Amino acid sequence: MQRIIRIVFDHNNIEKKSLLEQYYSLLALLKPHLTERTFSILAIPKLIDNNQYIAWHTPLEGQPILLSNISNPLQQTEIRNTLQNRINDIEDAVKLISVTDDERALILSWLPRFKNADNPIYVINDDPVIVNTFEGPILSITTPVPIVTPTPFLRWWHFLLLALFLIGLLGLLWYLFCSFAKPKTVVSAVKPLITQPIEPLTEINPTVKLEPEPITLENTTKQCITHEEIANITDHSKMVMVFDNSASMTITLIESQAEIKKFLNADFYSMTQKQADAYEKRMTRLPNRLSSSKKVALWAIDKIQPEVNIALVTLSSCPAAHKTSFYSYENRDKLKNKINRLKPLEYNSATPLYNGIKQASKMLDGVNRDDYILVISDGEDNCTKANICILANKISTQQPRLKINIVDIAGQHKIDCIAEKTGGKVYIAQSPTAIVEQMNNALSTMKISKPICE
């Protein structure tokens, strides 16, 4: 990650601070859905020198030069075309992204800003990078490529002929089939209850072996739910999985807690770049907190009863967590793919746990039915000073049937109050095997994970 330019930042300007926070949220939303090359057109900001400056960075390697300083007109044209194509790719990807209404509004409000004519465009080996000014008029980037428009008269006749043809075809089909159709007996389809066999969890990494025996829920021979009980449930429980996707989740699980503490407090400025890279590579090698958490999260999803819808809240950056809509049983593969693609940000990585718990609780009832939040995290909130224990107490009062269980990857006991105040439990897991075992324990106390009685 290299610096492109440093720009003075007015940290007392509330509007610019808000735009910067929005931009961070925007990058977090877009990155999982874009190719690295497309995402690279967006420079990455970082406040430095007591927030007096914004340092704009890029993962691209090479000497940055301003597009306006390139003297070759043909090269300028090609780069502008590349920039426009990548902006088009972003716009196409946005149409397919599953986001909330607020998140979509944020994205749509920022798309025109990518085309702001006042934004400096830097070029690194013919790859354009936009440095956002957070100000100025929002104008489209114009490219000198000529656009050929079809003759309106011909286009009008094409559509007219096509419409007439379709109308005639539909009329013929209706005459041949619909007018002679016989009434059909309607048979109501009963959706069968789906059960899944409990399978052993495969190894996360050859260097650390997990339990070879099949993973089973506790006391499954006694604690099961019958088909009749499920059929009698009129309002099924829901679950939200709160997943920590911050940079600390990349810490390896095969080093001692003393070594991890030493790494977190290391002075990287006293090392050479080569030494720092080697140290970081050793302390983030697989299996790490994130890779193991992903694996058990996917396993956990498969153990939840088919009638229970599941949503995901990810903790990636300040100021807010990001939530999905609820996934039905038929769409759980989409949820699992989303978890599989999680990757901590290289910038502004943080754990907005307070906001994540707050959002998750608002998505659930917890009054008229039993609902659940499952938190998978390695630490406390570092985005706000708001007291998360007070929030948990408020949730327990307003939503007495909402239980929060925590799988604590770091074992620091800093967020125990969330579970304690909502009738949940904390499960400490600091190794690949422990994560499997403790996730099993966390699920076993949820009614939604009971196997169906045979």
Secondary structure as UniProt FT lines:
FT   STRAND          2..8
FT   TURN            11..12
FT   HELIX           14..30
FT   HELIX           31..33
FT   HELIX           36..39
FT   TURN            40..41
FT   STRAND          44..48
FT   TURN            49..52
FT   STRAND          53..58
FT   STRAND          65..66
FT   HELIX           67..69
FT   HELIX           73..96
FT   HELIX           101..114
FT   TURN            117..118
FT   STRAND          121..124
FT   TURN            125..126
FT   STRAND          127..130
FT   HELIX           152..176
FT   HELIX           178..180
FT   TURN            206..207
FT   TURN            218..222
FT   HELIX           227..231
FT   STRAND          238..244
FT   HELIX           247..250
FT   HELIX           257..264
FT   HELIX           268..270
FT   HELIX           273..283
FT   HELIX           289..303
FT   TURN            306..307
FT   STRAND          309..315
FT   STRAND          322..323
FT   HELIX           329..331
FT   HELIX           332..340
FT   HELIX           353..362
FT   STRAND          371..377
FT   HELIX           388..398
FT   TURN            400..401
FT   STRAND          402..408
FT   HELIX           416..421
FT   TURN            422..423
FT   STRAND          426..428
FT   HELIX           432..444
FT   HELIX           447..449
//
